[in-house]
């Protein structure tokens, strides 16, 4: 606990100074420490809250499996045993956060990519026209070449960093390989209010990230990230450097998904296409997560049913 509370990811992060209790009993020690934390100023506790939020996120839901997979892929057998020897999922998350912060960040990216897939947030999907769907392991990816290409194509002042990870087959997805791309965002600034009342700008580049998942069996790249331009360049760069695809003769087939519309309604409007007459558009299957991964609601109807009307009588009971 003390390591977590005193942890600083960089020299610019606020230093937390606590008067540590000297009580002998564990319960008394925790009570005194909690009282001192509660009496501290909120601003001073912000780094602790941020660290604890990240640690807790990989100890809940699918977080533990995301974390364990990354640790198993990256760490030695002895380190994996140390990881597994921790008392519970929260302790395993904290152990990785403190001992292997880069692996912890990769687990966060993997966890976020799984949520993109399962919760239907916006991402891009590209189909690659290849003669074969050869399995590409993370170790075979030329990360330096891909980083150089993306740095040039995105016209970034600082070099892109690449991290790769093999993903095993699951019930919902075939075996894949994941590529995490981290880069500096557009130059931004904030006004800093100093203790003497003077305000001055602080310029910085926010850390941006995009995640690509290549599934050879489906010849598909799924790319998660906030910037459409980065997603497109990443897809093209991966196809060119890793898959050795000739995009001039066989360009990527681009699909863009934004399922946020279904948060308000499951009704599909008829598209207005000049050369095609569409008489019906129906959603026939939906699966919802109710608060956490353990609770879910699934519904499947026929093409003639109204998917919004079918469950209404049963759910009112």
C-alpha positions as CSV (number, residue, x, y, z in Angstrom):
1,X,0.0,0.0,0.0
2,X,2.8,2.4,0.9
3,X,4.4,1.8,-2.5
4,X,1.2,2.7,-4.3
5,X,0.6,5.9,-2.3
6,X,4.1,7.1,-2.7
7,X,4.4,6.1,-6.4
8,X,5.4,8.8,-8.9
9,X,5.4,8.0,-12.6
10,X,7.7,11.0,-13.4
11,X,9.5,13.8,-11.6
12,X,6.8,16.2,-12.7
13,X,4.1,14.3,-10.8
14,X,3.1,15.7,-7.4
15,X,5.0,14.2,-4.5
16,X,2.7,12.8,-1.8
17,X,4.0,13.4,1.7
18,X,2.2,11.4,4.4
19,X,2.8,11.0,8.1
20,X,2.7,7.2,8.3
21,X,1.0,5.6,11.3
22,X,3.0,3.6,13.9
23,X,0.1,1.6,15.3
24,X,0.9,-2.1,15.8
25,X,-2.5,-3.6,14.8
26,X,-3.4,-3.7,11.1
27,X,-6.9,-2.5,11.6
28,X,-5.7,0.4,13.8
29,X,-3.0,1.3,11.3
30,X,-5.6,1.4,8.4
31,X,-8.0,3.4,10.4
32,X,-5.4,6.1,11.3
33,X,-4.1,6.2,7.7
34,X,-7.6,6.5,6.3
35,X,-8.3,9.4,8.7
36,X,-5.1,11.2,7.6
37,X,-6.0,10.7,3.9
38,X,-9.5,12.1,4.5
39,X,-8.1,15.1,6.2
40,X,-5.7,15.8,3.3
41,X,-6.5,18.4,0.6
42,X,-8.2,16.9,-2.5
43,X,-5.7,18.4,-4.9
44,X,-2.9,16.6,-3.1
45,X,-4.6,13.2,-3.4
46,X,-5.3,13.5,-7.2
47,X,-2.3,11.4,-8.2
48,X,-3.3,8.6,-5.7
49,X,-6.8,8.6,-7.0
50,X,-5.7,8.3,-10.6
51,X,-3.3,5.4,-9.8
52,X,-5.9,3.6,-7.8
53,X,-8.5,4.0,-10.6
54,X,-6.2,2.5,-13.1
55,X,-5.3,-0.4,-10.8
56,X,-8.9,-1.1,-10.0
57,X,-10.0,-1.1,-13.7
58,X,-7.8,-4.1,-14.4
59,X,-9.1,-5.9,-11.3
60,X,-12.7,-5.9,-12.4
61,X,-14.7,-7.6,-15.2
62,X,-12.4,-8.7,-18.0
63,X,-9.5,-6.6,-16.7
64,X,-7.8,-9.6,-14.8
65,X,-7.8,-11.8,-17.9
66,X,-6.4,-8.9,-20.1
67,X,-3.7,-8.3,-17.5
68,X,-2.8,-12.0,-17.0
69,X,-2.5,-12.5,-20.8
70,X,0.0,-9.6,-21.2
71,X,2.0,-10.7,-18.2
72,X,2.2,-14.3,-19.4
73,X,3.3,-13.1,-22.9
74,X,5.9,-10.6,-21.7
75,X,7.4,-11.8,-18.4
76,X,9.6,-14.8,-17.5
77,X,8.3,-17.9,-15.9
78,X,9.6,-16.8,-12.5
79,X,7.9,-13.4,-12.8
80,X,4.7,-15.0,-13.9
81,X,4.8,-17.2,-10.7
82,X,5.3,-14.0,-8.6
83,X,2.3,-12.4,-10.4
84,X,0.1,-15.5,-9.8
85,X,1.2,-15.7,-6.1
86,X,-0.4,-12.4,-5.3
87,X,-3.4,-12.7,-2.9
88,X,-6.1,-11.6,-5.3
89,X,-6.9,-9.8,-8.6
90,X,-6.5,-6.3,-7.1
91,X,-3.0,-7.2,-5.7
92,X,-2.0,-8.7,-9.1
93,X,-3.0,-5.5,-10.8
94,X,-1.1,-3.4,-8.2
95,X,2.0,-5.6,-8.5
96,X,2.1,-5.2,-12.3
97,X,1.5,-1.4,-12.0
98,X,4.4,-1.0,-9.7
99,X,6.9,-3.6,-11.1
100,X,6.2,-3.5,-14.8
101,X,4.4,-0.2,-15.8
102,X,4.9,-0.7,-19.6
103,X,3.2,-4.1,-19.4
104,X,0.4,-2.5,-17.4
105,X,-0.1,0.1,-20.1
106,X,-0.3,-2.6,-22.7
107,X,-2.8,-4.5,-20.6
108,X,-4.9,-1.3,-20.4
109,X,-4.7,-1.0,-24.2
110,X,-5.8,-4.7,-24.7
111,X,-8.6,-4.2,-22.2
112,X,-9.8,-1.1,-24.1
113,X,-9.7,-2.9,-27.4
114,X,-11.9,-5.6,-26.0
115,X,-14.4,-3.0,-24.8
116,X,-14.4,-1.4,-28.2
117,X,-15.3,-4.8,-29.7
118,X,-17.9,-5.8,-27.1
119,X,-19.5,-2.4,-26.4
120,X,-19.6,-1.3,-30.0
121,X,-17.8,2.0,-29.7
122,X,-16.6,3.5,-33.0
123,X,-13.7,1.9,-34.7
124,X,-12.6,1.1,-38.2
125,X,-12.4,-2.2,-39.9
126,X,-10.4,-2.9,-43.1
127,X,-10.5,-6.0,-45.2
128,X,-7.2,-6.9,-46.9
129,X,-7.2,-8.7,-50.3
130,X,-4.5,-11.3,-49.8
131,X,-3.9,-14.6,-51.5
132,X,-3.1,-16.3,-48.2
133,X,-4.1,-15.7,-44.6
134,X,-0.7,-16.5,-43.1
135,X,-0.5,-16.3,-39.3
136,X,1.8,-13.4,-38.3
137,X,3.3,-13.6,-34.8
138,X,4.0,-10.4,-32.9
139,X,7.7,-11.3,-32.8
140,X,7.8,-11.2,-36.7
141,X,6.5,-7.6,-36.9
142,X,9.2,-5.1,-38.0
143,X,8.2,-2.5,-35.3
144,X,11.0,-0.1,-36.3
145,X,10.0,0.0,-40.0
146,X,6.3,0.4,-39.1
147,X,7.1,3.2,-36.6
148,X,9.2,5.1,-39.1
149,X,6.5,4.8,-41.8
150,X,3.8,6.0,-39.4
151,X,5.9,8.9,-38.1
152,X,6.5,10.1,-41.7
153,X,2.9,9.6,-42.9
154,X,1.4,11.3,-39.9
155,X,4.0,14.1,-40.0
156,X,4.8,13.8,-36.3
157,X,7.6,15.7,-34.6
158,X,8.4,12.8,-32.3
159,X,8.8,9.1,-33.2
160,X,5.9,6.7,-32.9
161,X,6.3,3.8,-30.4
162,X,5.0,0.3,-31.3
163,X,4.2,-2.6,-29.0
164,X,2.9,-5.9,-30.4
165,X,1.1,-8.8,-28.6
166,X,-0.2,-12.2,-29.7
167,X,-3.9,-12.8,-28.9
168,X,-5.1,-16.4,-28.5
169,X,-8.4,-17.7,-30.0
170,X,-11.5,-17.2,-27.9
171,X,-15.1,-18.2,-28.1
172,X,-15.9,-15.1,-30.1
173,X,-12.7,-14.3,-31.9
174,X,-10.1,-16.3,-33.9
175,X,-6.4,-16.0,-33.0
176,X,-5.1,-12.5,-33.7
177,X,-2.1,-10.2,-33.3
178,X,-2.5,-6.8,-31.6
179,X,-0.3,-3.7,-32.4
180,X,-0.4,-0.7,-30.0
181,X,0.7,2.6,-31.5
182,X,1.5,5.5,-29.2
183,X,2.2,9.0,-30.4
184,X,2.1,12.6,-29.5
185,X,-1.1,14.5,-30.3
186,X,-1.5,18.0,-31.7
187,X,0.3,20.7,-29.8
188,X,-2.0,22.0,-27.0
189,X,-1.8,24.5,-24.2
190,X,-3.5,25.3,-20.9
191,X,-3.2,28.5,-18.8
192,X,-1.4,27.7,-15.5
193,X,-2.4,29.9,-12.6
194,X,0.7,30.4,-10.4
195,X,0.8,31.1,-6.7
196,X,1.6,34.8,-7.3
197,X,-1.6,35.2,-9.4
198,X,0.2,35.3,-12.7
199,X,-1.2,33.2,-15.5
200,X,1.0,31.7,-18.2
201,X,0.5,29.1,-20.9
202,X,2.0,25.6,-20.6
203,X,2.4,23.9,-24.0
204,X,2.3,20.1,-24.3
205,X,1.5,17.2,-26.6
206,X,-1.2,14.9,-25.2
207,X,-0.4,11.2,-25.4
208,X,-2.6,9.5,-28.1
209,X,-3.0,5.9,-28.8
210,X,-4.4,3.6,-31.5
211,X,-4.8,-0.2,-31.3
212,X,-4.9,-2.5,-34.3
213,X,-6.0,-6.1,-34.2
214,X,-5.2,-8.3,-37.3
215,X,-7.2,-11.5,-37.6
216,X,-5.6,-13.7,-40.4
217,X,-8.5,-16.1,-40.6
218,X,-10.9,-13.2,-41.5
219,X,-8.3,-11.1,-43.4
220,X,-9.5,-8.2,-41.3
221,X,-7.9,-5.4,-39.4
222,X,-9.9,-3.7,-36.6
223,X,-8.5,-0.4,-35.5
224,X,-9.5,1.5,-32.3
225,X,-8.5,5.1,-31.7
226,X,-9.9,8.6,-31.4
227,X,-8.5,10.0,-34.7
228,X,-9.9,8.8,-38.0
229,X,-6.8,9.9,-39.9
230,X,-4.5,7.9,-37.6
231,X,-6.7,4.8,-37.9
232,X,-6.6,5.0,-41.7
233,X,-2.8,5.5,-41.8
234,X,-2.2,2.7,-39.4
235,X,-4.3,0.3,-41.5
236,X,-2.4,1.3,-44.6
237,X,1.0,1.1,-42.9
238,X,0.3,-2.3,-41.4
239,X,-0.8,-3.7,-44.7
240,X,2.2,-2.3,-46.5
241,X,5.0,-3.1,-43.9
242,X,3.7,-6.2,-42.2
243,X,1.4,-7.9,-44.7
244,X,3.5,-6.8,-47.8
245,X,0.2,-5.9,-49.6
246,X,0.3,-3.9,-52.8
247,X,-2.2,-1.2,-52.0
248,X,-1.9,0.4,-55.5
249,X,-3.5,-2.7,-57.1
250,X,-5.5,-4.0,-54.2
251,X,-6.6,-1.2,-51.9
252,X,-8.1,-1.8,-48.4
253,X,-11.8,-2.3,-48.1
254,X,-12.8,0.2,-45.5
255,X,-15.7,-0.3,-43.1
256,X,-16.5,2.3,-40.3
257,X,-18.6,1.4,-37.3
258,X,-20.4,3.7,-34.9
259,X,-23.0,1.8,-32.9
260,X,-23.8,4.7,-30.5
261,X,-27.0,5.3,-32.4
262,X,-28.5,2.1,-30.9
263,X,-28.3,3.6,-27.4
264,X,-31.5,5.5,-28.2
265,X,-33.3,3.3,-30.6
266,X,-33.1,-0.1,-32.3
267,X,-35.1,1.0,-35.3
268,X,-33.2,1.2,-38.6
269,X,-34.2,4.0,-41.1
270,X,-34.5,3.0,-44.8
271,X,-31.4,4.3,-46.7
272,X,-32.1,6.7,-49.6
273,X,-30.2,5.2,-52.5
274,X,-30.9,6.3,-56.1
275,X,-30.2,3.0,-57.8
276,X,-31.6,0.6,-55.2
277,X,-35.1,0.3,-53.6
278,X,-34.9,-0.8,-50.0
279,X,-38.2,-2.0,-48.6
280,X,-37.1,-3.2,-45.1
281,X,-34.2,-2.8,-42.7
282,X,-34.5,-4.7,-39.4
283,X,-32.3,-5.4,-36.4
284,X,-33.0,-9.0,-35.4
285,X,-30.4,-9.7,-32.6
286,X,-29.0,-7.6,-29.7
287,X,-27.0,-8.3,-26.6
288,X,-26.7,-5.8,-23.8
289,X,-24.3,-5.7,-20.8
290,X,-26.3,-4.6,-17.7
291,X,-23.8,-2.8,-15.5
292,X,-21.0,-5.4,-15.6
293,X,-19.7,-8.4,-17.5
294,X,-21.6,-10.9,-15.3
295,X,-25.0,-9.5,-16.3
296,X,-26.2,-9.5,-19.9
297,X,-29.5,-9.5,-21.8
298,X,-29.7,-11.2,-25.2
299,X,-32.7,-11.0,-27.6
300,X,-33.2,-12.6,-31.0
301,X,-36.3,-12.1,-33.1
302,X,-37.5,-12.9,-36.6
303,X,-37.3,-10.5,-39.6
304,X,-41.1,-9.9,-39.2
305,X,-40.8,-8.8,-35.5
306,X,-40.3,-5.3,-34.1
307,X,-37.4,-5.9,-31.8
308,X,-38.3,-3.0,-29.5
309,X,-41.9,-4.2,-29.1
310,X,-41.3,-7.9,-28.5
311,X,-39.7,-7.7,-25.0
312,X,-41.9,-5.0,-23.6
313,X,-44.8,-7.2,-22.2
314,X,-42.4,-9.6,-20.5
315,X,-40.1,-6.9,-19.0
316,X,-43.1,-5.1,-17.4
317,X,-44.0,-8.1,-15.3
